[in-house]
Amino acid sequence: MKKQDPRIERTRQNIMNGFMRLIKQKKFSEITISDITKEAEINRSTFYYHFIDKYDLIDVIQKEVLTKEIFKDIALQEVIDEQTISMSLQAIIGTQINLSLQCQHALEEFKLKMDSEIKQRLTETLQALLDKEHGVKEEHYAVATFWSWGIYGVAMACVEGKETIHTAVNRLTNIILG
């Protein structure tokens, strides 16, 4: 695998960081490519070298940056246990709170896609843990999907104040590991 030029990676990161600064100030629909290039101090052709449009940019930020980092520590676990469940809940809750604080002006645009990405990434992480613990089995995808959607739903209940994290971990642990 060929290593990417660090300057290209830095420029790409600079564009994403510039966009994230803008999203704190404006709605997504109000942000133009011109705004992004001005904030990142680059020209339009440099932007288009890295991204097709602002929708591509937001997809990359969600897939590569936000959801990639969320479950990084969970993927290092050896088994699915109470700690794994607790870490998953805390990661989702933290991401949701961070998203609402960082992207107040664009929450509507981000939320639906982000929710889907989080569930998919958690499903992949849990499936990998099941495969690590029990060997690769076809049913692991369905089990991981079921668990990830449940964990996500309970995490959202915590964000909304309908459930405490402690109670949620206990209940999910009983259901998942029961």
C-alpha positions in Angstrom: 0.0 0.0 0.0 1.4 3.3 -1.1 1.8 6.0 1.6 0.1 9.3 0.9 2.1 12.5 0.6 1.8 14.2 4.0 1.2 17.6 2.3 -1.9 16.2 0.6 -3.1 14.7 3.9 -2.5 18.0 5.7 -4.4 20.0 3.1 -7.3 17.6 3.2 -7.4 17.8 7.0 -7.2 21.6 6.7 -10.3 21.6 4.5 -12.2 19.4 6.9 -11.1 21.6 9.9 -12.2 24.7 8.0 -15.6 23.2 7.3 -16.0 22.2 10.9 -15.3 25.8 12.0 -17.9 27.1 9.5 -20.5 24.6 10.6 -20.4 26.1 14.1 -21.4 29.5 12.6 -23.7 28.7 9.7 -26.3 26.2 8.6 -25.0 23.6 6.1 -27.3 24.9 3.4 -25.7 28.4 3.8 -22.1 27.2 3.5 -20.6 27.6 0.0 -17.4 26.1 -1.5 -16.1 29.7 -1.6 -16.7 29.9 2.2 -14.8 26.6 2.7 -11.9 27.6 0.5 -11.6 31.0 2.2 -11.7 29.4 5.7 -9.1 26.7 4.7 -7.0 29.3 2.8 -6.9 27.2 -0.4 -8.1 27.7 -4.0 -11.2 26.1 -5.5 -9.2 23.6 -7.6 -7.5 22.3 -4.5 -10.9 21.8 -2.9 -12.1 19.9 -5.9 -8.9 17.8 -6.0 -10.0 16.4 -2.6 -13.8 16.5 -2.7 -16.5 16.4 -5.3 -18.7 19.0 -3.4 -19.7 20.0 0.1 -21.9 16.8 0.4 -18.9 14.7 -0.4 -17.0 16.6 2.2 -19.6 16.0 4.9 -19.8 12.3 4.0 -16.0 12.0 4.4 -16.1 13.8 7.7 -18.8 11.6 9.0 -17.3 8.3 7.8 -13.6 8.8 8.2 -13.3 11.2 11.1 -16.3 11.0 13.4 -17.5 7.4 13.2 -14.0 6.0 12.7 -12.8 7.3 16.0 -15.9 6.6 18.1 -15.4 2.8 18.5 -11.6 2.7 18.2 -11.1 1.6 21.8 -14.0 -0.8 21.8 -12.4 -2.7 18.8 -9.4 -3.4 21.0 -11.5 -5.4 23.5 -11.1 -9.2 23.5 -14.7 -10.1 24.3 -18.1 -8.5 24.6 -18.7 -7.9 28.3 -20.1 -5.2 30.6 -17.1 -3.0 29.9 -17.6 -3.2 26.1 -21.3 -2.3 26.5 -20.5 0.6 28.8 -17.8 1.9 26.5 -20.3 1.6 23.5 -22.9 3.6 25.4 -20.5 6.3 26.5 -19.1 6.6 23.0 -22.5 7.1 21.5 -23.7 9.5 24.2 -20.5 11.5 23.9 -20.7 11.7 20.1 -24.4 12.8 20.3 -23.6 15.5 22.8 -20.5 16.6 20.9 -22.5 16.7 17.6 -25.2 18.8 19.1 -22.7 21.3 20.5 -20.3 21.4 17.5 -22.9 21.4 14.8 -25.9 23.3 16.2 -26.5 25.1 12.9 -26.4 21.9 10.9 -27.7 19.3 13.2 -30.6 18.4 10.9 -28.2 17.7 8.0 -25.8 15.7 10.1 -28.0 13.7 12.4 -29.8 11.3 10.1 -26.7 10.2 8.3 -24.6 10.3 11.4 -27.1 8.0 13.3 -26.9 5.5 10.4 -23.1 5.6 10.3 -22.8 5.1 14.1 -25.1 2.1 14.0 -23.2 0.6 11.1 -19.8 1.2 12.6 -20.9 -0.3 16.0 -22.4 -3.3 14.1 -19.0 -3.9 12.4 -17.1 -3.5 15.7 -19.4 -5.9 17.6 -19.3 -8.5 14.7 -15.5 -8.4 14.7 -15.5 -9.0 18.5 -17.9 -11.9 18.1 -15.7 -13.3 15.4 -12.7 -12.9 17.6 -14.3 -14.5 20.6 -16.3 -17.3 18.9 -14.7 -17.7 15.4 -16.3 -16.4 12.2 -20.0 -17.3 11.9 -22.6 -16.2 9.5 -25.1 -15.3 12.2 -22.7 -12.8 13.9 -23.8 -10.0 11.5 -27.4 -10.3 12.5 -26.6 -10.6 16.2 -24.3 -7.6 16.0 -26.9 -5.5 14.1 -29.5 -6.3 16.7 -27.3 -5.4 19.6 -25.9 -2.2 18.0 -29.4 -0.9 17.2 -30.5 -1.7 20.8 -27.4 -0.1 22.3 -27.9 3.0 20.1 -31.5 3.3 21.1 -30.7 3.0 24.8 -27.9 5.5 24.4 -30.4 8.0 22.9 -32.7 7.4 25.9 -29.8 8.4 28.1 -29.1 11.5 26.0 -32.8 12.4 26.4 -32.7 11.8 30.1 -35.1 8.9 30.0 -32.5 6.5 31.3 -29.3 6.7 33.4 -26.0 5.3 32.1 -25.6 3.0 35.1 -29.1 1.6 34.7 -28.7 1.3 31.0 -25.4 -0.6 31.3 -27.0 -3.1 33.8 -30.1 -3.7 31.6 -28.1 -4.1 28.4 -25.6 -6.4 30.1 -28.4 -8.6 31.3 -30.1 -8.7 27.9 -26.9 -9.2 25.8 -24.9 -11.4 28.1 -27.9 -12.7 30.2 
